Amino acid sequence: MKTIFNVPQKSEEWYKLREKYPFTASHAQAIGNQGKGLETLVTEILAKKYSIQDIEKRYTNEDLERGIELEPLARSIYELRTEQKVEEIGFVIDEEIPKVGGASPDGVIGDFEGLVEIKSFNNEKHFELICQYKETGKFEVESKYQWQMQQQMLITGSPWCDYVVFNPNYKESILIQRIERDEEKIEKLKQGLKLAEELLNKKEQIYAIK
């Protein structure tokens, strides 16, 4: 059963939810691969949790800042282009999935009939994606974003997610590619979240030893 937290993304409440459910869709590639990357992620999460000093948790970079600024415009253009209403939500968990996991889609269509994930890349990358689309009818979706959308679909139960690439500096400002639910990846994510919970509990027990 889904639980939806209607808090603004990037708000204090949203960051607290991400601390409570730390294995979010942004870490989905490490979760799905269930390897050293997941072990490293567990260590990073607990190192921040148990530090006696206030460790900065809110990583940002130029691409993220650009995305935050352009996301509302991209969402509006997507609605016009597809004639679909996009609802914004804060954070979602599924009670039937290990409670360490969660997701924050950029948009929801209907009653989770579909999702929207928006990226705003620099000029060079957007131009290259335009060329790919014009040549082949599709464009590259990086593995980490494929995994991210699959975890969003796992948590929300949605059958697809529209991957939206937006850069207002071009006539072809918006590119849309539908990513369907991949049950093989979904199963790997379920296993990865279960393993993440086990690793988290084990390391916390070790840390608690007197």
C-alpha positions, 0 to 999 in steps of 0.5 A: 500500500502506497503512502504519499507525503504531500510535502514540497520537494527540497523542503525541510520536511522532504529532507527529513523523509529522505533521511528516514527512507534513505535508499531513494530512487536517486540511488537506484543503480547501486541498489539494483546492482547489489554490489560494492556500490550498495555497501558504500552507500550503506556506509555513507548513510550511517556515517552521516547519521551517527556523526556528532557534527552537522555533516552537510547532506544536501549535495548540489551542482550546476546541473541540479541547480539548472534542473530545479530552476527549469523544472516548472517550465518543463512540466508546463510544456510537457502538459501542453505537448501531451495534453496530460495533467501532471500532479506534483507530489513530495515523497512516496513509500510502499508499505509492502517494500522494505521501509528503507526505500522511497521515491520522489517523482517529478510528476504523476499522471492520474492515479499513478497511471504514469510518471514524469521524470525531468532532466535539464542538461547543458547545451552540448548534451541537449544538442547531442540528444536532439541529433540522436532523436532526429537520426533514430527517433529516440535518444540515450537514457543513461543507465542511472536514470533508467534505474531511477525511473524503475525504482519510482515505478516500483514504489508507485506501481506505475506502468511507465515513466516519461523521461523528459529532457528540457533546455529552452535554448533550442527550438527543440526545447523538449524531448520525451521518451517513454520508459516502460516498467521492466520487471527484471529490474524491478525484481533486482530493486526489490532484492537490493532494497531487502539487502540494503535493509539487512546491511544497514541493520547489521552495520548499526548493530556492529556500531552499537557494540560497547 
